[in-house]
């Protein structure tokens, strides 16, 4: 099936046209690109209409090739959506109703779904949720220790994110290791501007570092990650409004606050030149991730692999080496030559005597969305 994958972000719309029947993932990419826009206009109908015309022009250049379905990445599915679903009016309303939990993303997804339905009215649409993979997390790992009335009054629990990427990385790692996905125990670190790490047992998520929102967990490009909740009260007592605190913790913290930039490439270069703030930022981010990896290795009872994926996870050999340098007690080490190699596809970067392999797995969310869309629609009788 040829699936048009739409992945709306805060300042862009990524698209892929994928053929899910192609012999290899690379051969399945028929077209791809990105349409950029100002963040404040991410849900503007006229922006989406213009973006879809640009996408349609790209598709026209392929001649007789055209999409048969549309797959959407939706960040937050709440407690309702644990699998991909065919888009209906009820589904759109439910996604919109979760906007308080993902105010930058879910409204953009709703606008994208609505505009795509108008531009390609005959095509079935499927929503694939970033939170769905983590619906298997047990209550003892998902609940927060807050009063029961507050828990029931608000949708307060660990939802987790990056699930589409993590699930695909697990599938690819399982194939590389020659194992069925249902047998894989792994710790998967999706490290980009946003970052999270997930404990996977038997191919299912059992814990993850992001929480009710993507703010919890690792030190990220502009997000603080874990902190003492009293810091929020301290900022508010100092005169900051709730909106200002949100801006500080989501957009002005993390690597940006520590090193003056959220770009790990710039931080790595500065650290190699001895810049103290860059060294501190790199050490803090690596240490935080290593703590989670150590804990999650216990949770999954000896991993079959530690997996790095995402833009930084795939491309920063310095960051990977820093992280694994903390994990000697787990019996892990990085082979410098393997870690510095620029090979395509999945590769092992651990030393021969590592207790379990350390893998670098390219992220491919678009393939995951396309395959999930095709698989769901194959189970639904065609209309007419």
N, C-alpha and C positions, 0 to 999 in steps of 0.2 A: 504494500500500500504506500502511496505517496502522501506524506503528511507534511503540511506546512506548520512548523513549530514557531510559536510566538512567545517571546520571553521579555516582558516589559520590565524595565528598571526605572530608577529615579530620573535618569537623564538620557535614556536610550531605549530603543526597541530592537532586540536581536531577533533575527529570523533565520531559519533553515528550512529548506525543502529537502526532505529525506525520503529515500526509497527503502522501506524496511525489508524488502526482499533481496536487496543487493548481496553479492557474495561476501563483501567485506564492508566494515563501517565507512572506510574512506570512499569506496565506490558508491555508497548510499547517499553521499552529499551531492545533491543536484544543484543546489544554489544556497548561498548564505550571505549574510551581510548585517549591517547595523545602521539604524536611522537614529540620529541624535537630535535632542531638543532641550530647551531650558527645563530644569527640574520642576519649576512652578507650572509648566504647561504639559506635564506628563499625561494628564487625563483629558486634555482639551480635545473635543471632537474634531476640530479642524486640523489639529496636529496629526491625529490618528488617520484621518482621511487622506492627508497628504502622504503619510508614511505608507499606507496600504497601496496607494497609487504607485509609489516608488517600488514597493515589493512586487506589485503586479507587473510593472515594466520589466523587472529582472526576470520574472517567470516567463514572460512573453518571449524573451530572448532564447528560451530553451525550445521554442517551436511548439510541437504538439504535446509536450510534457505539461501536465497541470496537476494541482493538488486534488486529492480525493477526500481529505479530511483536514481539520485544523486541531492541533494540540496546544494547549495553553499551560504554561507554568504559573501556578497560583501559590503564593508563599504560605498563606495560613488557611488551613482547613478545619481548625478547631477540633472539638471532640467528635464532630459529626462525620467527617470524611476520612476514612482509613484506606480508601482505594481510589483510583481514577474513576470519574463519573462522566456520563454524557451530559452535556450542558442543556439545561431546561430553564424556564423562568424561575422555578423554585430553587434551583441550584444557584442561579445568579443572585437571587435575593439572600440566600444563605451566605454566599461569599461576601456580599455587601454588608451583611449583618456582623461579620467578623472584622470589619475595618478598624474597630477600636484596638484590636490586637496587632494589626499591621497597617497603620495609617498611611505609610508611604507606598505600600505595595498592593493591598487588596483593592482599593478604589481604582488604581491603574489597571488591574486585571479585569475588573468589571467593565470599565470603559473600553478596554481592548476587545473583550468578548462581544460586547454590544456592537462595536464598530465593525468587527470582523464578520458578524452575522449579517450586517447590512451590505457589506462589500461582496461577500461570497455567500449569498442566502441559501444556496442549495447544498452546502457542505455541512456534514455533521461536525460538531465541535465537542472536544473532550477537555476537561479540567484535570490536571495532574498536580497533586499537592506536595509541597516541600515538607509539610509536617506529617504526612501519612505514614512514612516509614517508621516514625517514632511512636505510633499509637500502640506498639507492643511493649513499651516501657511499663514495668509494673508500678503499682501505686506507691510502693515504698520508696521508689526512686523518683516518681513524678510529683508526689505531693509536697507542699511546703508546710512547715510547722506553724501555721497561723490558726486563729480561732475558727471553729467549724462554721459559724454563721457568716464570717467573711469569705471562707472558701466557697460556700454555697451561693452567696450573693453575687459573686464575681467568678468568671471562668479562670480561676487561679490554679495553674498546674504547670508542670514542665511539658511543653509541646515539642521543642526541638526544631531545628531547621537544617537546611542542606541535605534533606533526606533523599532527594532525587539523585544528587551527586554521590552520596554515600552508598546508596543501594547499588548504583551502577558500578562503582568502584569495587564493591564486594563481589559482584557477579564477575567482573573482569579478573579480579585477583583469584577467585575460585577457579576460573578457567585456566589461568596461568599456573596455578598450583596443582591442577588436575584433580580437583575436588568438587563434589556437588555443593551448590550454594547452601543447601540445608545443613551441611556439616561444618561450615566455616565459622571459626571463632577468630575475630580480628579486632584491632583497634585502628580506626580510620580517622586520620586527621585531614580535614578539608581546610586548607589554609590559603586564604586570599585576603582581600581587604576586609571582608568578613571572615571569621574563622571559628571552627568548632571541631570537637573531637567526639567520636561515638564509640561506645562499646557494643560489639556485635557478637551474639552468641547463637549458634545454629542458624546463621543467616538473618537473624532478627535483631533489631535495635533493643538493647536492654538499659541503656543510659546514654546521655549526651550532655555536653557542657552548656549549650544554650538552653534557656528556660522558657518562661512564659512569652518572652520576647527575645530577639537576637542580641540583647545587651549583656546577658549573663555569660560567664565563662572565661574564655581566653582573652588576652590583650589583642585588640584588633587595630585596623588602620586608624579609625577615629573613635572607636568605642572602648570604654574603660574595661569591660569584662567584670569579673568578680570584684566587689568592694564591700566594705562595712556599710550596711544600710544607714547607719548614723551619719555618714558623710552627706547623704541627701538632706537630712534634717539640719546639719551644720550649714550647708549652702543656703537652705531656706531661711534659717535664722539670720544669716548674713544679708538677707534681702532679696535673694533670687526667687523668682516665681517658679511655679511648676514647669511652665514652658521653657524657662531659661535653664532649669536643671536638666530637663530632657535634652536640650541643645548641647549643654556642656558634656553630658555623659555619652551621648550618641554621636556627636559631630565634632567635638573639640578635645576629646580625650585620646586614650590609646597611644599608638606610635606617634601620632601627630603631636600630642602634648609632650611626649618624652624627647623626641628627636627633631621636632620642627617640620617633619614630613611624614606622610602615611605610606610612602613608597618604599617598600623593602629593598628595592634595588639601590636607591639612594642611601638608605641606612647602611646597607652592607658595604658599599663603597666607602662611606664616611668612617665606618668602624675599622675597616682595613687601614685607613689612614690615621687611625688613632684618636678620632674625635670622641670625647668622653660621653657625650649625650647619646650618640649613636651606639656606642658599646653598651651603655646601660639599657637602652631600649631593646637591643638585640638579646642581651642576657635575660632581661625580665620576661620577654615574650617566650624565649626558648625554655626558661625554667618553668613558667606557668604551664606550658604545654607538656613538658616532661612529667610534671606532677600528675597531671590527668592521665597520661599514658601509663604511668606506673600503677595508679589506682585502678584503671580500667583493665589492665593486664590481670589483676587479681580478680576482678569482676567476671571476666570471661574464662578464667581458669586455664591459663597458658594459651596465648594466642597462636594461631597458625601463621599470622603475619601482622606486622605493623605497616600500615599503608599511608603514604603521603599522597595527597591529591590537591587540586585547586592551584591557582596561579603561582602562589609562593611555594606551596608544597612541591609542585612539579619543577620549578625553575631556580629556586634558591639553594644551591648546594651548601652555602655557608650556614643558612638557618637549619637545614636538615642535620648538618654535622654538629651544630651547637646543641640541638635537641637531644640527639642520640648520645652525645658526650655525657649527659646526665644519667644515662640508662645502663651503665656498666653493671650495676648490681642485678639487672635483669638478664645479663649475659648477652647484651647487644653491642655491636660495634659497627662503624662505617668504614668500608673500603674506600680510600681516598680516590683511587683511579675510577672505580665504578661510580662513585658519587659525582665526580666531575665530568663524566662522559655525557655527551649530548646526543643520546640515541633516541629514536622515536619509539613509541609504544611502551609497554610495561617493562620495567627493568628492576633487577635486584641490586641494591647498593650496600648490603651488609657484608661483613667479613665472613670467611668460610666457617669460623668457629662460633658464630652467633647462634644463640639457642633457638631463635626463630627468625625468618627472613624479614628484612626491611625492604619494602617495595615502593617504587614510584609508579603511580597509575594515572595516566592522563584523564582529566575530567571530561565527560561528554554528556552533559545534561540533555542536550538536544536529541541525542540518540535515544536516551532513556525515555524522554517524553514521546518521541515518535513511536517507539516500540510499544509503550503502554497504551497509546491511542489506538494503534492498529490491533493490539490484542483485545482491548475492550470491544471495539466495533465488530470484531470477528465473532463475538458472542451474541450480538444483537441482530435479529432478522432485519433485512433491508426492507424499507417501506415500499409498498407498491408491488 
